[in-house]
């Protein structure tokens, strides 16, 4: 196979990546799309890269949820789940919601509690403590809930919880989940999960909150059949959008439409918990996937990571402004503490992984006392730094709790599940891109060696440094707010739908200075147009920062994502700089 020439001749950039641009065929198709549709060339390039035909452009740029939302009944057990849920509501039965402690679990719980409140009903919220109880249902909690409730809804968990669900004999249990299922299902009344082994996989990209949303769609349909009107579901899409982005679900198909619509709902600032959290996080503009993934999501998660596990879900579900303010401020404080803990663990884990070698199919690190609430984030940092699946484990005595993150094309969840089936783990599960595990200290090396072997069979050891894929070349004068608004019509961007990246060739730097600990702010120009400002976050974690800070008047190829910078009422284009190379 012939390798395409590197874009702008960049074989190894400041961050060690090879630049790859559009193919000649993609250029031809983009030109044809411009002629046929009249769209800007930059937008046409993005659509071609997404595989969109000219005839499909309007539907893609303006996705309608009514066209993309699947019939909930295509999921197994959905009819049983929705009917039993409605029976509990109509008969005033006691309902409990058992949720995972992350954003997806909290959003799923808040969806149910918001819907029930609109129906004049209430549910007991139960979220397990990450350290004392671990992930998912446990026998004591399920026994206690079953004793006092008629129906237990397990959201974002439960698919592998055979014994705990069997222990809830006195109540009916419904599982609404998306984690990878085993060959046998737990003894629940219904298990609604697009990643059950007997599903066709067409909805495998849904997060748990989307599964819950689909059950509420079905519940509303059943209410209409009976002549009743259900709660307004469109107003709840802010929760679905938050969960989808924070759980790193791919922004394709119906997920894209859910997030797009959910962002519009969130911008109306009607959910007091999210509005208060956005203010505490100092969000000063309409929400984007970036805000959901990097400002709101981490704060909602902070309670489950290092504080009280139910803080995030309670914030998302509350309609009390005073409670919302107190919860948001508490979560913001916990998030600051979480970052400090994370930084310490990250530095130690990276040093350990480097000593072990970063070119193996699996990058991993483990140590005594690493906080279980940050190992997942640190695993994500290792994955980003090495472009390898990564596992980070914190031990307390003879038992370690760990979390893993994967790269595109490598199914980590399936390999973790295989490890559990072979007896190398105390427990483990997850999905393609993320997984959790518990391992005995004396099985650690054997488990990691076997996991590395399983991942190698998927090709993890053959992955080279990431290519930086670029959507084309721009001149500084073309980087206008109007162009950026056109590009954003192809969004929202995130997992599975990366934000378009453009290169600027042979640029001179008007200035370049360090800001904060390791960021770089600069402005670049071609000498003909006004300089364009840029920001490179974490620039001094790589050679990118020193290269540009000490530019010496040289010229550089620059690459990154365009965004609109709102500052003191002014709007101007900005490049989120990701890479550079000497011209």
C-alpha positions as CSV (number, residue, x, y, z in Angstrom):
1,X,0.0,0.0,0.0
2,X,1.4,3.4,-1.0
3,X,1.5,6.0,1.8
4,X,0.3,9.4,0.8
5,X,2.9,12.2,1.0
6,X,2.9,14.0,4.3
7,X,0.8,17.2,4.2
8,X,3.0,20.2,3.8
9,X,5.9,17.7,4.0
10,X,5.5,17.4,7.8
11,X,6.8,13.8,8.6
12,X,7.4,14.5,12.3
13,X,5.9,17.6,13.9
14,X,6.7,19.3,17.3
15,X,4.5,16.6,18.9
16,X,6.0,13.8,16.9
17,X,3.1,13.3,14.5
18,X,2.9,12.9,10.7
19,X,0.5,15.3,9.1
20,X,-2.1,13.7,6.7
21,X,-4.3,15.9,4.5
22,X,-7.2,15.2,2.2
23,X,-6.7,12.8,-0.7
24,X,-6.9,14.0,-4.3
25,X,-10.3,12.2,-4.5
26,X,-11.6,14.0,-1.4
27,X,-10.5,17.3,-3.0
28,X,-12.4,16.5,-6.2
29,X,-15.5,15.5,-4.3
30,X,-15.3,18.7,-2.2
31,X,-15.1,20.9,-5.3
32,X,-18.1,19.1,-6.8
33,X,-20.0,19.6,-3.6
34,X,-19.3,23.4,-3.7
35,X,-20.5,23.6,-7.2
36,X,-23.7,21.6,-6.6
37,X,-24.7,23.0,-3.2
38,X,-23.0,26.5,-3.0
39,X,-21.6,25.6,0.4
40,X,-18.2,27.1,1.5
41,X,-15.3,25.1,0.5
42,X,-14.1,24.5,4.1
43,X,-17.5,23.1,5.0
44,X,-17.7,21.0,1.9
45,X,-14.3,19.4,2.8
46,X,-15.7,18.5,6.3
47,X,-18.8,16.9,4.8
48,X,-16.9,14.9,2.3
49,X,-14.6,13.6,5.1
50,X,-17.8,12.5,7.0
51,X,-18.9,10.6,3.9
52,X,-21.9,12.9,3.1
53,X,-23.2,13.1,-0.5
54,X,-24.3,16.4,-1.9
55,X,-28.0,15.2,-1.9
56,X,-27.7,14.5,1.9
57,X,-26.2,17.8,3.0
58,X,-29.4,19.5,4.1
59,X,-30.5,16.6,6.2
60,X,-27.0,16.3,7.8
61,X,-26.7,20.0,8.5
62,X,-30.1,20.2,10.0
63,X,-30.7,16.8,11.7
64,X,-34.2,16.3,13.0
65,X,-34.7,14.1,16.0
66,X,-38.0,12.9,14.8
67,X,-36.3,11.4,11.7
68,X,-33.4,9.8,13.6
69,X,-34.9,8.7,17.0
70,X,-35.3,4.9,16.8
71,X,-38.5,3.1,17.9
72,X,-37.8,2.3,21.5
73,X,-39.5,-1.1,21.0
74,X,-36.7,-2.2,18.8
75,X,-34.7,-2.8,22.0
76,X,-35.4,-6.1,23.8
77,X,-37.5,-6.0,27.0
78,X,-38.4,-2.3,26.3
79,X,-42.1,-3.0,26.3
80,X,-42.0,-4.9,29.6
81,X,-39.9,-2.2,31.2
82,X,-42.0,0.7,30.2
83,X,-45.3,-1.1,31.1
84,X,-44.0,-2.1,34.6
85,X,-42.6,1.4,35.2
86,X,-46.0,3.0,34.3
87,X,-47.8,0.5,36.6
88,X,-45.6,1.5,39.5
89,X,-46.4,5.2,38.8
90,X,-50.2,4.7,38.4
91,X,-50.5,2.4,41.4
92,X,-48.4,4.7,43.6
93,X,-45.9,2.0,44.3
94,X,-42.5,2.8,45.9
95,X,-39.8,3.2,43.3
96,X,-36.0,3.3,43.8
97,X,-33.4,4.4,41.3
98,X,-30.0,2.7,41.7
99,X,-27.5,4.6,39.6
100,X,-23.8,4.6,38.8
101,X,-21.8,7.5,40.3
102,X,-20.6,9.0,37.0
103,X,-22.2,11.7,34.8
104,X,-24.1,9.1,32.7
105,X,-25.5,7.5,35.8
106,X,-26.4,10.8,37.5
107,X,-28.0,12.1,34.3
108,X,-30.0,8.8,33.9
109,X,-31.2,9.1,37.5
110,X,-32.1,12.8,37.1
111,X,-34.1,12.0,33.9
112,X,-36.2,9.5,35.8
113,X,-36.7,11.8,38.9
114,X,-37.6,14.8,36.7
115,X,-40.2,12.8,34.8
116,X,-41.6,11.3,38.0
117,X,-41.8,14.8,39.6
118,X,-43.8,16.0,36.6
119,X,-46.2,13.2,37.2
120,X,-46.5,14.0,40.9
121,X,-44.4,11.1,42.0
122,X,-41.1,10.5,43.9
123,X,-38.3,8.0,43.8
124,X,-35.6,7.1,46.3
125,X,-32.1,7.8,44.8
126,X,-29.3,5.3,45.7
127,X,-25.8,5.7,44.4
128,X,-23.1,3.4,45.8
129,X,-19.9,4.8,47.3
130,X,-17.0,4.2,44.9
131,X,-14.6,3.1,47.7
132,X,-16.9,1.3,50.1
133,X,-19.2,-0.4,47.6
134,X,-17.6,-0.1,44.2
135,X,-19.3,0.0,40.9
136,X,-22.8,-1.3,40.4
137,X,-25.4,-3.1,42.5
138,X,-24.3,-5.0,45.6
139,X,-26.2,-7.5,47.7
140,X,-26.7,-5.5,50.9
141,X,-27.9,-2.4,49.1
142,X,-30.3,-4.4,46.8
143,X,-31.7,-6.4,49.7
144,X,-32.4,-3.2,51.6
145,X,-34.0,-1.4,48.7
146,X,-36.1,-4.4,47.8
147,X,-37.4,-4.5,51.4
148,X,-38.8,-1.0,51.2
149,X,-39.7,-0.6,47.5
150,X,-41.8,-2.3,44.8
151,X,-39.6,-1.5,41.8
152,X,-35.9,-0.9,41.5
153,X,-34.5,0.8,38.4
154,X,-30.8,0.1,37.9
155,X,-29.4,2.8,35.5
156,X,-26.0,2.7,33.9
157,X,-25.2,-0.5,35.7
158,X,-26.7,-3.9,36.5
159,X,-26.1,-5.9,33.3
160,X,-23.5,-8.1,35.0
161,X,-25.0,-8.0,38.5
162,X,-26.5,-11.5,38.7
163,X,-26.1,-12.1,42.5
164,X,-27.2,-8.6,43.7
165,X,-30.3,-8.6,41.5
166,X,-31.1,-12.1,42.6
167,X,-31.0,-10.8,46.2
168,X,-33.7,-8.3,45.5
169,X,-36.4,-10.9,45.7
170,X,-39.1,-8.7,47.3
171,X,-39.1,-6.2,44.4
172,X,-39.1,-6.1,40.6
173,X,-35.9,-5.0,39.0
174,X,-35.5,-3.2,35.7
175,X,-32.0,-2.7,34.2
176,X,-31.4,0.3,31.8
177,X,-27.8,0.1,30.8
178,X,-25.3,0.2,27.9
179,X,-22.3,-1.8,29.3
180,X,-21.3,-4.9,27.4
181,X,-23.5,-7.9,28.4
182,X,-22.4,-11.5,29.1
183,X,-23.9,-14.6,27.6
184,X,-26.4,-14.8,30.4
185,X,-28.4,-12.0,31.8
186,X,-29.2,-11.3,35.5
187,X,-32.6,-12.4,36.8
188,X,-34.3,-9.0,36.3
189,X,-37.8,-8.4,35.1
190,X,-36.3,-6.5,32.1
191,X,-32.8,-5.8,30.9
192,X,-32.9,-3.0,28.3
193,X,-29.4,-2.6,26.9
194,X,-28.3,-2.1,23.2
195,X,-25.1,-4.0,24.1
196,X,-26.8,-7.2,25.1
197,X,-25.3,-10.1,23.1
198,X,-28.7,-10.8,21.5
199,X,-29.1,-7.3,20.2
200,X,-28.1,-6.4,16.6
201,X,-25.6,-3.6,17.6
202,X,-27.4,-0.9,15.6
203,X,-27.8,1.2,18.8
204,X,-24.6,0.1,20.6
205,X,-23.4,3.8,20.5
206,X,-26.1,4.9,23.0
207,X,-25.1,5.9,26.5
208,X,-27.3,4.8,29.4
209,X,-29.1,8.2,29.6
210,X,-30.3,7.7,26.0
211,X,-31.6,4.2,26.9
212,X,-33.5,5.8,29.8
213,X,-34.8,8.5,27.5
214,X,-36.1,5.9,25.1
215,X,-37.9,4.2,27.9
216,X,-39.6,7.5,28.8
217,X,-40.5,8.0,25.1
218,X,-42.2,4.6,25.2
219,X,-43.9,5.4,28.6
220,X,-45.3,8.6,27.1
221,X,-46.5,6.7,24.1
222,X,-48.4,4.3,26.4
223,X,-49.9,7.2,28.3
224,X,-51.1,8.7,25.0
225,X,-52.7,5.4,24.1
226,X,-54.7,5.6,27.3
227,X,-55.7,9.2,26.7
228,X,-53.2,10.8,29.0
229,X,-50.4,13.3,28.3
230,X,-46.9,12.6,29.6
231,X,-44.2,15.0,30.7
232,X,-42.3,17.2,28.1
233,X,-39.4,15.0,27.1
234,X,-37.8,17.5,24.8
235,X,-37.0,19.7,27.8
236,X,-35.0,16.8,29.3
237,X,-32.6,16.5,26.4
238,X,-30.0,18.7,28.2
239,X,-29.4,15.7,30.5
240,X,-29.1,13.3,27.5
241,X,-26.6,15.7,25.8
242,X,-24.5,16.0,29.0
243,X,-24.3,12.3,29.5
244,X,-23.6,11.5,25.8
245,X,-20.6,13.9,25.7
246,X,-19.3,13.1,29.2
247,X,-19.4,9.4,28.6
248,X,-17.5,9.8,25.4
249,X,-20.2,8.2,23.3
250,X,-19.6,8.8,19.5
251,X,-21.5,11.8,18.1
252,X,-23.0,9.9,15.2
253,X,-26.5,9.1,14.1
254,X,-29.1,9.8,16.7
255,X,-26.4,10.8,19.3
256,X,-25.6,13.8,17.1
257,X,-29.2,14.9,17.0
258,X,-29.7,14.3,20.7
259,X,-26.6,16.4,21.6
260,X,-27.4,19.1,19.1
261,X,-31.0,19.5,20.4
262,X,-29.8,19.1,24.0
263,X,-27.4,22.0,23.7
264,X,-30.2,24.2,22.6
265,X,-32.3,23.2,25.6
266,X,-29.3,23.8,27.9
267,X,-28.8,27.3,26.4
268,X,-32.3,28.2,27.7
269,X,-31.0,27.8,31.2
270,X,-34.2,26.2,32.6
271,X,-32.6,23.4,34.6
272,X,-31.6,25.1,37.8
273,X,-28.9,22.6,38.7
274,X,-27.0,22.9,35.4
275,X,-27.5,26.7,35.2
276,X,-26.0,27.1,38.7
277,X,-23.1,24.8,37.9
278,X,-22.4,26.6,34.7
279,X,-22.3,29.9,36.6
280,X,-20.0,28.4,39.2
281,X,-17.7,27.1,36.4
282,X,-17.7,30.6,35.0
283,X,-19.2,29.6,31.6
284,X,-19.8,32.9,29.8
285,X,-21.3,31.7,26.5
286,X,-23.8,29.2,25.1
287,X,-22.8,25.6,25.9
288,X,-20.8,23.5,23.4
289,X,-19.6,19.9,23.7
290,X,-16.3,21.3,25.1
291,X,-18.2,22.8,28.0
292,X,-20.0,19.6,28.7
293,X,-16.9,17.4,28.5
294,X,-14.4,19.7,30.3
295,X,-16.3,22.1,32.5
296,X,-19.6,20.6,33.6
297,X,-18.9,16.9,33.3
298,X,-15.8,16.8,35.6
299,X,-17.7,18.8,38.2
300,X,-20.7,16.5,38.2
301,X,-18.3,13.6,38.4
302,X,-16.3,15.1,41.3
303,X,-18.7,13.9,44.0
304,X,-18.5,10.3,42.8
305,X,-14.8,10.5,42.5
306,X,-13.7,12.0,45.8
307,X,-16.8,13.2,47.7
308,X,-20.4,12.0,48.4
309,X,-21.4,9.8,45.5
310,X,-24.9,11.3,45.1
311,X,-24.0,15.0,44.8
312,X,-24.0,15.1,41.0
313,X,-27.3,13.3,40.5
314,X,-28.9,15.4,43.2
315,X,-27.7,18.6,41.5
316,X,-29.0,17.5,38.1
317,X,-32.4,16.5,39.6
318,X,-33.1,19.4,42.0
319,X,-35.6,22.1,41.4
320,X,-34.6,24.1,44.6
321,X,-32.3,27.1,43.8
322,X,-30.8,27.1,47.3
323,X,-29.9,23.4,47.1
324,X,-28.5,23.8,43.6
325,X,-26.2,26.6,44.8
326,X,-24.9,24.6,47.7
327,X,-24.4,21.5,45.6
328,X,-22.7,23.3,42.8
329,X,-20.3,25.1,45.1
330,X,-19.4,21.8,46.8
331,X,-18.8,20.0,43.5
332,X,-16.6,22.9,42.3
333,X,-14.5,22.6,45.4
334,X,-14.3,18.8,45.1
335,X,-13.3,19.2,41.5
336,X,-10.3,21.4,42.5
337,X,-9.3,18.8,45.0
338,X,-9.7,16.1,42.4
339,X,-7.3,17.9,40.0
340,X,-4.6,18.1,42.7
341,X,-4.9,14.4,43.4
342,X,-5.0,13.6,39.7
343,X,-1.8,15.5,39.0
344,X,0.1,13.6,41.7
345,X,-1.1,10.2,40.5
346,X,-0.5,11.1,36.8
347,X,3.1,12.1,37.3
348,X,3.8,8.9,39.2
349,X,1.9,6.7,36.8
350,X,3.6,8.1,33.7
351,X,7.0,7.6,35.3
352,X,6.2,4.0,36.1
353,X,4.7,3.4,32.6
354,X,7.8,4.9,30.9
355,X,10.1,2.6,33.0
356,X,8.0,-0.4,31.8
357,X,8.0,0.8,28.2
358,X,5.4,2.8,26.2
359,X,5.5,0.8,23.0
360,X,3.8,-2.4,24.3
361,X,0.2,-3.2,23.4
362,X,-0.9,-2.1,26.9
363,X,0.4,0.8,29.0
364,X,-0.3,0.3,32.6
365,X,0.7,1.4,36.1
366,X,-0.3,0.4,39.6
367,X,0.6,1.5,43.2
368,X,-0.6,1.5,46.7
369,X,-3.0,4.2,47.8
370,X,-3.8,5.8,44.4
371,X,-7.3,7.2,44.8
372,X,-9.8,5.0,42.9
373,X,-11.7,8.2,41.9
374,X,-8.9,9.5,39.7
375,X,-7.4,6.3,38.1
376,X,-9.8,6.5,35.2
377,X,-8.8,10.1,34.4
378,X,-5.1,9.2,34.7
379,X,-5.7,6.2,32.4
380,X,-7.1,8.6,29.8
381,X,-4.0,10.8,30.1
382,X,-1.7,7.8,29.6
383,X,-3.8,6.8,26.6
384,X,-3.5,10.3,25.1
385,X,0.2,10.5,25.7
386,X,1.0,7.1,24.2
387,X,-1.8,6.3,21.7
388,X,-2.1,2.9,23.5
389,X,-4.8,1.3,25.6
390,X,-4.0,2.2,29.3
391,X,-4.9,0.8,32.7
392,X,-4.2,2.5,36.0
393,X,-4.8,0.6,39.3
394,X,-4.9,1.8,42.9
395,X,-4.3,-0.8,45.6
396,X,-5.7,-0.9,49.1
397,X,-4.2,-3.9,50.8
398,X,-4.4,-7.0,48.7
399,X,-7.1,-5.7,46.3
400,X,-6.7,-3.1,43.5
401,X,-9.4,-1.2,41.8
402,X,-8.5,0.1,38.3
403,X,-9.9,1.8,35.3
404,X,-8.9,1.6,31.6
405,X,-9.3,3.7,28.5
406,X,-8.8,2.5,24.9
407,X,-8.0,3.9,21.5
408,X,-10.1,3.7,18.3
409,X,-10.3,0.2,16.9
410,X,-9.4,-1.6,20.1
411,X,-12.2,-3.1,22.2
412,X,-11.0,-2.9,25.8
413,X,-14.3,-3.9,27.4
414,X,-14.4,-7.3,25.6
415,X,-10.9,-8.1,26.6
416,X,-11.5,-7.1,30.3
417,X,-14.6,-9.3,30.3
418,X,-12.5,-12.2,28.8
419,X,-10.0,-11.7,31.6
420,X,-12.8,-11.9,34.2
421,X,-14.1,-15.1,32.6
422,X,-10.6,-16.6,32.8
423,X,-10.5,-15.9,36.6
424,X,-7.7,-13.4,36.4
425,X,-9.9,-10.6,37.8
426,X,-12.1,-10.4,40.8
427,X,-14.5,-8.5,38.6
428,X,-14.4,-6.4,35.5
429,X,-16.6,-5.0,32.7
430,X,-17.2,-2.0,30.5
431,X,-17.5,-1.1,26.8
432,X,-15.2,-0.6,23.9
433,X,-13.5,2.6,25.0
434,X,-13.6,2.3,28.8
435,X,-13.6,-0.4,31.4
436,X,-13.2,-1.0,35.1
437,X,-11.7,-3.9,37.0
438,X,-10.8,-5.2,40.4
439,X,-7.7,-7.5,40.7
440,X,-6.0,-9.3,43.5
441,X,-2.4,-8.1,44.1
442,X,-0.9,-11.6,43.5
443,X,-2.7,-11.8,40.1
444,X,-1.7,-8.4,38.9
445,X,1.3,-9.3,36.7
446,X,-0.5,-12.3,35.2
447,X,-3.6,-10.3,34.5
448,X,-1.7,-7.4,32.8
449,X,0.4,-9.8,30.8
450,X,-2.8,-11.7,29.6
451,X,-4.6,-8.4,28.8
452,X,-1.6,-7.2,26.8
453,X,-1.7,-10.5,24.9
454,X,-5.4,-10.1,24.2
455,X,-5.0,-6.5,23.0
456,X,-2.0,-7.4,20.9
457,X,-4.3,-9.8,19.0
458,X,-6.5,-6.8,18.1
459,X,-3.4,-4.9,16.8
460,X,-2.8,-2.6,19.7
461,X,1.0,-3.3,19.6
462,X,1.2,-2.2,15.9
463,X,-0.3,1.3,16.4
464,X,2.3,4.0,15.6
465,X,2.3,7.6,16.7
466,X,-1.0,9.2,15.8
467,X,-1.3,10.9,12.5
468,X,-2.7,14.4,12.7
469,X,-5.5,14.4,10.2
470,X,-6.1,17.8,8.6
471,X,-9.1,18.9,6.6
472,X,-7.3,21.4,4.4
473,X,-5.2,24.6,4.2
474,X,-6.5,28.0,5.1
475,X,-5.1,31.5,4.8
476,X,-5.3,33.8,7.8
477,X,-7.7,36.2,6.1
478,X,-10.2,33.4,5.6
479,X,-10.4,32.6,9.3
480,X,-13.5,34.7,10.0
481,X,-16.3,34.3,12.5
482,X,-18.6,33.7,9.5
483,X,-16.5,30.8,8.3
484,X,-16.4,29.3,11.8
485,X,-20.2,29.5,12.1
486,X,-20.5,27.7,8.8
487,X,-18.1,25.0,10.0
488,X,-20.1,24.6,13.2
489,X,-23.1,23.6,11.2
490,X,-21.5,20.2,10.7
491,X,-21.2,19.8,14.4
492,X,-21.5,19.1,17.3
493,X,-17.9,17.7,17.3
494,X,-16.5,15.1,19.7
495,X,-15.9,11.4,20.0
496,X,-16.4,9.7,16.6
497,X,-16.9,13.1,14.9
498,X,-13.6,15.0,15.5
499,X,-13.6,18.8,15.2
500,X,-12.1,19.8,11.8
501,X,-8.5,20.8,11.8
502,X,-6.9,23.2,9.4
503,X,-3.3,24.1,8.6
504,X,-1.8,27.5,8.1
505,X,1.4,27.3,6.0
506,X,4.6,29.3,6.5
507,X,3.3,31.7,9.1
508,X,5.3,34.3,11.0
509,X,4.7,34.8,14.7
510,X,3.7,38.3,15.8
511,X,4.2,37.2,19.4
512,X,4.4,34.0,21.5
513,X,4.4,34.0,25.3
514,X,3.7,31.5,28.1
515,X,0.5,31.9,30.1
516,X,-0.2,30.0,33.3
517,X,2.0,27.0,34.0
518,X,2.3,25.3,30.6
519,X,0.0,27.1,28.1
520,X,1.1,29.3,25.1
521,X,-0.6,32.3,23.6
522,X,0.5,33.6,20.3
523,X,-0.6,35.4,17.1
524,X,0.4,34.5,13.6
525,X,0.3,36.2,10.2
526,X,1.2,35.8,6.6
527,X,2.2,39.4,6.3
528,X,-0.9,40.3,4.2
529,X,-3.8,39.9,6.6
530,X,-4.3,41.0,10.2
531,X,-2.7,38.5,12.7
532,X,-4.9,35.7,14.0
533,X,-4.7,34.9,17.7
534,X,-4.1,31.3,18.9
535,X,-3.9,29.4,22.2
536,X,-2.1,26.1,22.8
537,X,-3.1,24.4,26.0
538,X,-0.5,22.2,27.6
539,X,2.0,23.4,25.0
540,X,4.9,23.0,27.4
541,X,4.1,19.3,28.1
542,X,5.6,18.7,24.6
543,X,8.2,20.3,22.4
544,X,5.5,22.5,20.9
545,X,5.8,25.3,23.6
546,X,9.6,25.7,23.5
547,X,9.7,25.6,19.7
548,X,7.3,28.5,19.3
549,X,8.3,30.5,22.4
550,X,11.9,30.6,21.1
551,X,10.8,31.1,17.4
552,X,13.7,33.5,16.6
553,X,11.7,35.1,13.7
554,X,11.3,31.8,11.9
555,X,8.3,30.6,9.9
556,X,6.1,27.7,10.9
557,X,3.3,25.5,9.6
558,X,0.6,25.7,12.3
559,X,-2.4,23.3,12.7
560,X,-5.5,23.3,14.9
561,X,-9.2,23.9,15.3
562,X,-10.8,27.3,14.7
563,X,-13.2,28.7,17.3
564,X,-14.8,31.9,18.1
565,X,-13.4,33.8,21.1
566,X,-15.9,35.8,23.0
567,X,-14.3,38.5,25.2
568,X,-15.9,41.6,26.7
569,X,-18.6,41.7,24.1
570,X,-16.2,41.3,21.2
571,X,-16.2,38.3,18.8
572,X,-13.1,37.3,16.9
573,X,-11.6,34.1,15.5
574,X,-9.0,32.1,17.4
575,X,-7.0,29.0,16.6
576,X,-6.9,26.2,19.2
577,X,-3.4,25.3,18.2
578,X,-2.6,21.6,18.5
579,X,0.7,21.2,16.5
580,X,3.4,23.0,14.6
581,X,6.4,22.3,12.4
582,X,9.3,24.4,11.1
583,X,8.5,25.6,7.5
